[in-house]
Amino acid sequence: MSSWANSGGRDLHLDLQKVITPGARGARELLLSALRDAVRSGRLAPGSMLPPSRSLAADLGLARNTVAEAYAELVNEGWLASRQGAGTWVLNTGGADAPPRPRGSRTTPVHNLMPGTPDVSEFPRTEWAASTRRALSSAPTEAFRLGDARGRPELREALAEYLTRARGVRTTADSIVVCAGMRHAVELLGRVFRERGPIAVEAYGLFIFRDLFAELGVPTVPIGVDSRGAVVDELDSHSAAAVMLTPAHHSPFGMPLHPVRRTAAVNWAQRTGGYIFDDDYDGEFRYDRQPIGALQPLCPERVVYLGSASKSLSQALRLGWMVVPDSLIDAVTEAAGGQQFYVDVITQLTMADFISTGGYDKHIRRMRMRYRRRRDTLVEALSSFNVSISGLAAGVNLVLTLPQDTEHEVLRRAGEAGIALQGLAIMRHPLAGPSVPDYDGIIIGFAAPADHAFAPAVEAFLGVLTACGLAK
């Protein structure tokens, strides 16, 4: 498979070995390999200009972010060079098997502003250790055998009380399934729904879940997103078996799903027999008003509620949970293997004690105040730049919408400055239609750095925006 080239119309003759379908897993790796081979063989000589990412993406039938990310990685590896306004061109000489990394390049970022990551330096070590000691001393012997696929009853009971009180979820311990994080929960649902039909997802949403569904052979169809959240009326245009929504705090833009659309989503599920996956990924962190409750209480028999400790405590815990309707509980536990193979019993017992003794609530309150101060500091600092900010009311991320065709340059300069960031383009579903705007933007995780590292990280990022000509 070949592709159109630069403004001169020269064909790049990229050998992608097989036809790439939009959103196919491995498309990025195939493109990277083809570009490296073209440079290594000398077919792309030093100084050769590459087509804009939008043009090459359109020619190959790929998402623009797939091509932009491949360019960025090859710039970081030393094969290519790029500069705003000048395009992307071949840097490395042909015949080299692996180019030297640019002097001063880093393998570990100095500044971590990745979204979805809490400040793990504030992990409540003392309280967690105390909960572990109490849990181990009181645990029955049978707890140390493989047991119920739903997880330990102590944790499920603690979660039932907490989720009812804090998120308005309607549940009992019997309906809760403990998982190894949100990704594991989505994997189990993908296995259950593999033969039921496509799953609808928000046109902008976490790409990890799209990729996971693709791995499982579950097609996804995008529905639009606007200022009121997911455009749930579009569900009637698809024969989806389920829809995955972020109703409390849209990922990544941050708006809540409008009450009228909440009702419409539930009506769709009841009318069609479909299900809603309520991804409540950071519902505890709301700053300017009362928390927005979960969608699940509106229709517990058609909604699967998903939550985790990844944003509140640590992604490394690999601890999540689902509240599952009675009609799905057997299928979900069967997909989990019939026993609890995934989350170790000590973590489950510790979390149960941590919730029951009030340690979890205390930690959430403390971090909510800390993150709110960081958010306010970041917003004030960004007021001097030509960017639009969204996602302010809740969560641990901000979205900066940038002028068109600047996302790649900001990411490239951020990489050179040792700043870990995530672009917005990768969140756009590759099958999203022209009615879904193709934004340029950056998702900033303001929770990730430790307190002492937050100000330097912000200062470094402001330097990147200045270097990209985005200062007012």
N, C-alpha and C positions, 0 to 999 in steps of 0.2 A: 504494500500500500504506500503510495507516494503522496506528496502534498505540494500545494502551491507555495511559492517562496516569497521573496521581498518585492519591493516596488518595481523591480525589473522583470518580474514574472518568472524568474528562474525556478525550476523544480528542485526541491530539496532531496527528492528520491529517498525519503526515510523508509527504511525497511522495518515495518512494524510486525512482521511475521504472521500476523493474523488480523482480521478485521476487528477493530475496536468498536464496541457498542457504547453509547453514551452512559456514563456512570459505571462502566464495568470495572470491577476490581482488577488491578494490575495495569490499567491503561497508563497511569503515570509512570510505572516502572518500565513499560515497553517504550514509552516516548523517551525517557531518560536514556535507556540503552541505545535506542536508535540514534539519538543526537550524539552521544559519546562515540559511537562507531563511525558516524559521519565525520566527526572531527579527527578521530584517531587515524582514519584511513586517508585523510587529506582531501576528501570530497568537499568538506567545508574548510577552506583555508583560513588562516589567521586574518582577521579583519573582515571576513564575510558577515554581512548583515543578516539577521534573522527577521522573519516577518513579525509584526506585532502579535501579542498573545491572542488577541481577539480574532485576527485573521487566520492564524494557524489552527485555532480551536474550531472555527467555523468550517475550515477545509477538512479537518479530520473527524468532525462530528463529536468533538469533546467539549466538556465544560471549560470555559475560559480559565477558571481557577486551576484546572489540571495543568494546562500549558504554563500559566504564570508561575505555579509552584515548581514545575520542572525547570524553567528558566532560572528561578531563584536558587534552586539547589545547585545547578551547574555553575552559576556565578560563584556560589560559596565554595564549590570544589575547585574552581580555577579554570574551568573549561571556557566559560563565557565572561563577558563584561557587560555592564549596563549602566546607563546614565539617563536621568530624566531629560526628555527632549531630544536625546541622541539615539535612543533605541538600544537594542541588544546585539552584540556582535561576538564573533569567535575570537578568543584570546589565546588559547593553547595551540602550540604547533602540532602538526600532524605527526603520527607515529609514536607519540608518547603513550605508554600503557596506562599511566595514572599521573595526572599533573600534580606538581607540588602545590600544597595549600598556600594561599596568599600569606605573606609575612604578617604576623600579628593576628591571624584568624584564630577563633576560639572554638573548641568543641563543647564547652560548657558555658551557657550564658552567664554574664555577670549580673544582669538585672532580670528578675523573673516577673513579668507582667502577663503571664498566661492566664486565660479565663478559667473559671471553674475550680480554682485551687485556693484552699484556705491558708491562713498563716499557721503553718505547722509548728513554728517555734513556740506557739501558744498552746500546743496540745497539753491538756491537763494531766500531766504525768503523775503527779502526786495523788490526785483524786482517782485517776484510773488504776493506779497500783493498789490503792486502798480498796477499790471495788473488786479488783481481782482477788485480793486476799480474802475478803468476805465471801465472794462467790465460791471460791475453791473450798473454803472451810465448811460451807453449808451444802455443797453439791452432793446429791445422792450418787452412789456408785454407778448406777445405770446410766448416768449422764455421760460417762466416758466410753460408752458403746455407740456405734452408729444407730441413729434413731429415726424419728419421724422426719420425712422429707421436708416438712414445713418448718422444721427447726425446733429448738428447745422451747418447751412450754413457758418457762420463766421469761424468756425474751418476748415471746408472742403476747403474753399477758401484759407485760410492761409496755410494749408498743401499742397494744389496743387502748390502754388507758391514755397514753401520751397523745396518740393520733386523734383520739376523740376529743381530748381537751384542747390541744394546740392547733389542730388543723380541721376540726369539725367532721372528721371521717366517721362514718357509721360502720362499726365492725366489732367483731369479737376475736378472741385469740384463735379460734378455729379457722377463720378466714384468712389469716396472715401466713405468708410464706417468706421465710428468711432466705436472702440471696447473697451471693458474693459480689455485691455492688449492683449499680443500675444496669450496667452492660449485661450482666448475667441474667437479670430479670427480663430484659428485652430479648435475650437469646431464648429463654424458656418460652416466652410468648410467641416468638418467631417459629419455634418448633411446633407449638400447638396450632398455629394458624397457617402452617405451610401449605396445607391442602384446602384451605377455606377460601382463598381468593387474595387479591392484593390488599395492602395496608396503605391507607391514605396518611400522608404526613404533611406538615406545614412546609410551604415552598422554601422558607428559610428555617433551618433547624439543624440539630447536631448531626454532622455527617457520619459520626461513628455508628450511629444507629442505622442510617441508610446502608452503610457498607456491611453492617452485620446482617441485615435482612437480605442483602444481595448474596452474601456468603451462603445463607440458608436456602437460597432459591425462592425467596419471597419477594415478589415485585412490589415496588412502592409507587404511588401516584401522588403528585404534589397538589395541594390546594393553596389558594392565594393567601396573602397576609397583608393587612392594611392597619390603619391606626386603631381599629377595634379588635385586633388580633386575627386569628384564623378566619377565613371566609368560609364558614361551615356550609353555606348554601351550595357550594360547589360539590359537596359530597353526593348530591343527587345526580351528578354527571358521571359518577364512577360506580362500579359494582364492588366497592370495597367491603371487606369483611370486618374491618376495624379502622379506627383513625387514632393516631397518636398526637396528642395536643399538650401544650404547656399553658394551661389556662390561668394559673395564678400569676405567672410572670413569663411572658413569651421569651423563648430562647431563639435568637439573641437580642431582639429589639426591646424587650422589657415591658411592653404594655400588657395589662390583664385582658383576658377574653371578656368582651362586653356581655352584660347579663342577658341581653336578648339572644346573643349567639350561644351562650351557655345553654339556654333553654332549647334553642334550635338544634344543638348537637345532641342533646338528650332525646328530643323528639325524633331525630333521625335514627338513633340507635333503637328506640322502641318500635318505630315504624318498620324498620328494615331487618331487625334482628341482629344488627351489628353491635360492635363493642367499642368503647372509648378507653384508650390508655391515657390516664391522667398522670402526666410526668410532673410531679411536684418537686422539682430538683433543688430549689432553694427557698421554699415557702416561708421558712422561719425568719429570713432576713428582710424585713420590710421596715422602712425608716421613717416615712413621712405621714403615715396614717395607719389605721388598724390593719392587721394582716388580712389578706384576701383568702378566704377558705378554699378548700379543695372542691373540685367539681363532683367528686364521688358521691357526696351525700344526696345530690339531686336524683340519683338513680343507681343505687348500689348493685342492683341486679344486672346492669349493663356496663358498669365502669370498673376497670382495674386501676387501682391507685398504686403509684410507684414512688418510693422515697429511698433515701440513703443517708449515710453519715459522711459522704465524700466532701460536701461543702461545709459541714458543721464541725467535723473532727479531722479526718484525714482520708484521702483517696487510698492510702496504703492499707487501711483496715480491711478493705474489700467487704463492706458490710452494707447491705441494702434490704429492702422489704417490699412486698406486694400485699395489697388487700384484694383478694380474688373473689369474684361472685361464685355462688354455690355451683352454678352451671359449668364453671371452668376448673374448679379446684382439683378434681380428679385428673383431668388432662394435664394440668400444670405439675402436679406432684409426680405423675408418670414421666413427664418430660425431664424432671429433675433426677430421675433414676430410682425413685421409690424410697430412697433414704437420703439423709442429709450428708452429702459427700463434700460440700463446698465450703462451708464456713465452720472453722474449728470451734469446738464446744467452749473453750476458755474465753474466746472473744464474745461468744453469745452470752455466756453467764455474766461476764464482766459488764457488758452493755446493759443487760437486764438490771443489774444492781445500780449502775450509774444513772439510769433513768429513774428507777424506783426511789432512790435516796435523794433525788433532786439535783444531782451533779450535772446532768445534761442541760436542764433548764438554766441553771446558773451560768454554765459555759456559754450557752446561746445568748443570754442577756449581755454578758460581758463582751462577747465578740461583736454583737450587734452595735453597741456603742462605739467600739473601736473602728469598725468598718464604716460607720456613718461619718466619723471624723475624717477618715481617709477619702471617702467619696467627696465630701465637701471641699477638701484641700485640692483634690484633683480637678474638680469642676472649676474652681476659681482659677487654677493655673492655666486651664485650657481656654479661658475666656478671651485670651489674647491671640487666638488662632482662628483661622477660617475653617472651622469644622462645626458640624451639628452633633449634639450630644443627645443620646436617648438611653433608656434603661435606668433612670435615676432613682426610681422610687423603691427599688428592692434589689436583692441579690448581691453578688460580689464582682459584677462586671459592669463596664460602661461600653457603649457602642459609639464610635466616632464615625460619622458619615463624612467622607472626604470628597473633594472635587474629582470629577471623572478622570480615570486613567492615572491616578496617583497612588493607588493601593500598593502596587508592585514596588514602586520606588520607595515608599515608606518602609515596607517590609525589608527591602534590600538594605537600606541604610540602617535600620534597626538591627539587622543581623550583623552588620559590620561593627556596630556600636556595642554588641554583646547583649542586646535586649531580646528576650523571648516574648513574642507577641503572636496573635493569630489574626489573619485577615478575614474579612467578611465574605469574600467570594466563595470560599470553600463551603460555606453554610447554605448556599443556594443550590436547590435541587437541580441536577443536570437536565431534567426534563421539564423544568418550569418554563412556561410559555412567555410570549412577549408582554403579556399583561402584568407579569411580575417584574418590577424594576431590577435592573442589574447594577446594584450599588457598588461603589468602591468604599471600603471602610476598614476599620480596625476594631477588634474587641480587646479591651484592656481589663485585665484582672487586677483590681486594686487591693485584693485581699492577700495575694500570694507572698509579697515580700515581708520579711520581719520588720518590726517597727524601725530599727536603725537603718534598714536598707530601703525604706519606702521613699524618702525624700531624694536620695541619689538616683533611684530608678525613674522617678518622675522628671527630675532635671535632665537625665540622659534622653528620655523620650521627647521632651520639649526641644532639646537640641536637634533631634531628628526632624521634627516638624519644621523647625526653623531652616534647617539645611534643605528641606524640600520646598521652601518658598511658601509655607502656609501661615506664616505670621501675619497678623493684620497690619 
